[in-house]
Amino acid sequence: MQLMGYDTLKSFTTAKRWTDVESEWLTAISQPVTAPDELLGIIDAAVEAGQDKLAESMGWAWLSSMKEKHSARDALQLGRGLLLRLPDGEQLRGEILSLYKETHSDHPELNTWVEKSGLQQGKSVRRALRYLDVGLRLAEGAYLRHRTDEEAAQIVEADFGAEEFTIRTARGKRSLPLNELINDFDPADENDFWVLDQLNPSKIAALVEKEPVKLAIGICRCNRNQIDRDQIKLMLVPKFIASNKWTDWWNKLRAELKKSPNLRIEGRSPMFLIYDPVGQTPEQETWITFESASQPRQWLELLETYLRDTKSHGRQPNPEFLNRVQRSLVDHIERFRRHKDHESAFATALVIERLAADGLPISSDAHGTAIEMLQTSENPISDIAAVPDARLWGLASAAVESAFPEKWPEYFAEMILYSPSGQCDTLAKRIEKAGRGELLGDIIRRALDDPGRHTEAVMWIWKGPSVETKLPIPPPLELFGTVLSIVGPARLSEGKAAGQTVNQMRATVARESVRETTARFAMG
């Protein structure tokens, strides 16, 4: 997932516009969903260009923000990455040691491993960090993975005083000195696939049957957290899963992935299973799809789903995430405007108003955008008529009322001709309540004069407006003919696809319309 605004930051870096880089950097690190590899790449570029002081100030600003907004473990992970990059890292070494003490305060030998690592004594950063990463997880019973070979091991004896360890592998037991163990092996989870396959193969059968997600995580971990579907199949079939059971097992895994914040599937051919050790927040998941969407309807659906899910789980929407969404929508509005696509720009502004409808805060640059667009539009009704989702019509109506406080009933009347049929009655009632019921008569006549163009309004008339204002609605049989004239062509098209003759299709339409008309007449 690419960081929002990363392209701008990267272009400033490429152009060596370091003042702009510094300014844009503060915006980037303030975002709730960050992409560490991308931002670390910017720091690498600054260091390579000789901008050591800038790189250092950017790194410290980022680390300070991380400590303030995230966990100490997240800050430690970032600090380690910075320590490997910044030329003058003496002060940073002290900060990293403080974070290690905060995150590993329950480890009885923490001070011993800090001393062994040499981080305080200014020894190689890479060596020091490796000593801490591996050393703090060494214990009898701990599992390991060889760094270059597909070999799993378990520590069966640990003599920390003599710095000698005995490990068990599929080939038997052997002893290793501490330095060799740390240089050659990484810590591994007990459900790492190579650990299971080589040391506990019987456990795989149980995971296949009862915990496919846990097995999938173990497989991903031993493949740098990403593997394609065909590779998984080669690892499991037929040794652990029968060939004729593979599809069922894969479908079961896919169904259970929905419950895991750490696993996801991407791509189609090939299809990749990806493991995220940190796990994605609902905001991160939503943003990935939100960023790839391109139309107001899609953004609305994603926001509706996000707000519905947060409510169902008893959580409050993330304010920083919503601000990011609003900034993105404002950018899209400007893009639509540049391309003279006023309808899409207006619909996007209504998506922002959807947040306000839930009482959520709207940023100053997004507030009132829809109202301003209506007031400056050459044809507001055209913009409203193009709104792609019926769920936005209520928001469009509210925007019209705010934009035209004196003339909104006239706009509402015109909107009846273009609104979804479910909105017609709502608009009519509002017009009548405002004391402007006389506007409705002309709208009825215009709809019936051109039923093919105003189909939704005609269907509203056919169902019967629930207003008290006397309306020029024709007798039922005459209205029935009008309805038949607009319903018929659509049904004829459906019938042709089903292989019916023209007469059969006309008869079907007539029977259904007569049945409905008769029922209406019987009801008075």
PyMOL commands that set and color helices and strands:
alter all, ss='L'
color gray80, all
select helices_A, chain A and resi 6-14+18-29+36-48+52-69+72-83+90-103+110-117+125-135+178-184+193-199+201-210+212-221+229-236+243-257+282-292+296-312+319-338+342-357+369-376+380-385+390-403+408-416+421-433+439-449+455-463+476-498+502-522
alter helices_A, ss='H'
color red, helices_A
select strands_A, chain A and resi 143-146+152-159+164-169+172-177+185-188+226-228+263-266+272-275
alter strands_A, ss='S'
color yellow, strands_A
deselect
rebuild
show_as cartoon
